[in-house]
Amino acid sequence: QVQLVESGGGLMQPGGSLRLSCAASGSIFRIDAMGWYRQGPGKQRELVATITSGGQTNYADSGQGRFTISRDNAKNTVYLQMDSLRPEDTAVYYCQVRVRTVTAPSLLRDYWGQGTQVTVSS
């Protein structure tokens, strides 16, 4: 099994910054892509950003130029630096990792974090 622990959410004023972290642990053979998704009040879960094992990044238009995704492969951790936060960024943020486990290294499986609340309000 693979466990994901997220941290870094909270309350921030518009224009502020937050950094989310998500650490993966457990029966990991190799981590492929990692990403962040969010679900705002009354909305469906949506992509925020992804990063491949080689460091290639992809961003939703909503975060382009304000959010930066990165990863530390030695720590099995993915980060999301969020700058110039807006009230519409208020959501529960979930990390997602695509993993090959030790017991099934030929298979890719997706695991999700428990979610961390980000609230942007004055």
N, C-alpha and C positions, 0 to 999 in steps of 0.2 A: 504494500500500500504506500501511497504518497500523501504526505500532509503539507498543506500550505498555510503559512501564518502571515497575515497581513498586519501592517501597522502604519501609522502616520496620518490617519484621518483626523478630522476635527472641525472646529468652527473658525472661519476666517472671514475678514472683511473683504469686500470687493477690492481688487487690485493687489491683494496679498498673494503669498506663495505657500504651497504645501508640498511635501515630498512623501510619497507613498512607497512602502517597501513590501515585498512579498518573498518569503524564504521557503523554499521547498526542501523537504527531507523525506527519508524513508528508503524504500526499495528502488532507488534510481540507478538505472544503467547509463542513460544519457537523456538530457533535456534537449528537445528540438526547439520549437518556437515558444515564446512567452508573450503574454499580452495583458492588457488591461481593458476591461469593459465597465460600463456603468448603467445604472438603472435609476432614472429620476422618478419623482412622484407621479404616478399615473401613466408612466411611459414604459415602453419595452426596453429590454437590455440592448445596449448598443456598443459597438466597437469604439474604443478610445485610441489605442495604439498597439502595435505588435512589433516584435523584434525577433529575427531569426537567430539561429545559433552562430551564424557568421556576422551578426551585427547589423543586418539590413533592417531598416525601420519603415513602418507604415503608420500614417496618422489619419484619423478622421478629420474632415474639414473643420469641425468645431474646435479642435485643439491645435491645429496647424499653427506653428509659430509661437505658441504659448506653452505647450507641453513637450517634455522630452522624456522618452523612454530609454532606459539603459539596463544593462545586466552585468552581473559579476558571476562568471561561470564557475569560478573557484568556490563561491559561496552559494551557488544555486539560487541566486536572488535576482529579482527584477525590481526596478525602481520606476517611478513615475514622478518627475519633477513638474509641478504645475505652477506656472507663473501667471500674473495678470488675471487672477481668478474673477469670474463673473457669477452673479446669482444663478444663472442658468447652468452653471457647472455643479450645482447642488444635486447630489445623487449618492447612492451606495456604489462604491467602486469595488469591482471584483478582479482579482488576478486569475489568469488561466495559463496553465503550462501544458505543453504537449510532450509526453514522456515515454521513453522506452524503459520498462521496468527490468529489474534483474531476472525476474522469473519468466518474463516474456519479452526478450529484447527485440524480437522481430515485429512486435506490434506497437503502434503508436496509440496512446490513450490520453484523453484530456482530463485534467483535474482542475477544480475550481476552489478558490479561497472562500472564506466565510463572508467576506464583504466588510468594507470599512466605510463609515458614513463621512461624507464631506458636505459641509454646509457653508455656503457663502452668503453672508448677510451682514448688513450694517446695523 
